[in-house]
Amino acid sequence: VSPRTVRVALLGYGCVGSSVDRLLTDRADEIEETTGLRLRVVRALVRDLRKPRPFQPPPGVLTTDFGAICEDASIDVVAEVMGGLTPTEDYFRALLAAGKPVVTANKQLLARRGRELARAAELARLPVRFEAAVCGAVPVVRILCEALPPRSVRRIVGVVNGTTNYLLTRMEHGRALDDALDEARDLGYAESDARDDLNGSDAAAKMALLASTAFGTPASLDQVEFSGIADISPRDLEEARRAGRRVRLVGEAAVDDRAVVVRVAPTELDEHHELARVPAAFNEVALEGDGFGRLTLRGPGAGGPETASAVVGDLLAIAAGRATSHLARLGGAA
Ligand SMILES: NC(=O)c1ccc[n+]([C@@H]2O[C@H](COP(=O)([O-])OP(=O)(O)OC[C@H]3O[C@@H](n4cnc5c(N)ncnc54)[C@H](OP(=O)(O)O)[C@@H]3O)[C@@H](O)[C@H]2O)c1
């Protein structure tokens, strides 16, 4: 049987976008043999066509013209991996209006505008998925949406920012924050603007998305009480370490009959606590709930190839035509 070709466009061809193209190219044969689908990146939106790329696409793929993607009826599905709020939200809506399913890695956009975008996707009757927006390669959104009974989770606790976890583990061995941040950027964990990581808003956005997905009650970023790691010094961390303690940026979300509470804060833990033992750029999420008790997921939470694996998982589900829309959970559907 000849494979069905699925034409993919990317909004963004940076750390994550170029890794998506590389993964789809390198694994094309395995993907085709397993799924019968041949996913090809045919267009990718960037700002600067001349910038050197870690993985060079064929000529003609990169474009600075969003219309070349949105108005191209032959494009089957789009992955939004450019980040930011504007013009990203407008692009997102335009893609839905043009009938294109979307996969996104953009936690900040969804944590602020998830409910409205869920409504737009529902009206357009299109699946939208966002596995890559939460915990990198760890398929926690899929588990919440597809593996567990709806609204069975009562509490979520975890380390959901791989960059800050990496920074804290380096700083407790005496590295200055700025030096550790340079290392994290070189490794592709931290974005050039790391403010959202340092002030806790990245982790807060992810916890808001997990809470909305799990509890069936939309929780937006402005409901999250959060603080970050910007004011923590290597000395504080070294002292804690000598006393058998570790500081980790811990997120917690809980629901009871009355309300959803979501918070993120640097937290001192015993060195043997499971969250104290999450390695460098990894994430860990524990889901607690009715029936299953406690379920723990751990894996790479940042980095281009790691995040690309989640994007490709969502692209394949949509391409296969059997995808439920995970975004519907952010609109309150469960
Ligand atoms: N990196 C990670 O570990 C990671 C993990 C999970 C989720 N994410 C999320 O994934 C998304 C992308 O992250 P990234 O690390 O890949 O970022 P990045 O390396 O900075 O790449 C962003 C890409 O988007 C393009 N772009 C940005 N704004 C644009 C605009 N207005 N018009 C056209 N193109 C635009 C850039 O074009 P140029 O190349 O021409 O500048 C670049 O190719 C973000 O939402 C991020 O939060 C990243």
The ligand as an ORCA input file, in Angstrom:
! r2SCAN-3c Opt
* xyz 0 1
  N      12.986     24.997     23.762
  C      12.347     24.192     24.606
  O      12.965     23.398     25.332
  C      10.844     24.225     24.689
  C      10.202     23.245     25.469
  C       8.792     23.218     25.525
  C       8.066     24.192     24.843
  N       8.735     25.142     24.120
  C       7.904     26.138     23.436
  O       8.078     26.000     22.037
  C       7.945     27.264     21.388
  C       9.195     27.541     20.551
  O      10.335     27.515     21.388
  P      11.824     27.496     20.768
  O      12.740     27.201     21.918
  O      11.873     26.637     19.567
  O      11.990     29.039     20.340
  P      13.050     29.659     19.320
  O      14.248     28.768     19.197
  O      13.251     31.070     19.731
  O      12.287     29.622     17.899
  C      11.208     30.453     17.585
  C      10.984     30.388     16.073
  O       9.813     31.118     15.744
  C      10.111     32.111     14.758
  N       9.315     33.288     15.080
  C       9.149     33.871     16.297
  N       8.327     34.936     16.218
  C       7.971     35.040     14.915
  C       7.136     35.933     14.180
  N       6.511     36.956     14.771
  N       6.979     35.710     12.862
  C       7.609     34.695     12.251
  N       8.411     33.801     12.879
  C       8.583     33.981     14.198
  C      11.598     32.366     14.873
  O      12.100     32.848     13.631
  P      13.676     33.180     13.413
  O      14.356     31.834     13.523
  O      13.798     33.745     12.051
  O      14.047     34.107     14.512
  C      12.122     30.977     15.255
  O      12.356     30.213     14.095
  C       7.673     28.281     22.515
  O       6.287     28.431     22.686
  C       8.269     27.575     23.736
  O       7.670     28.005     24.951
  C      10.091     25.175     24.018
*
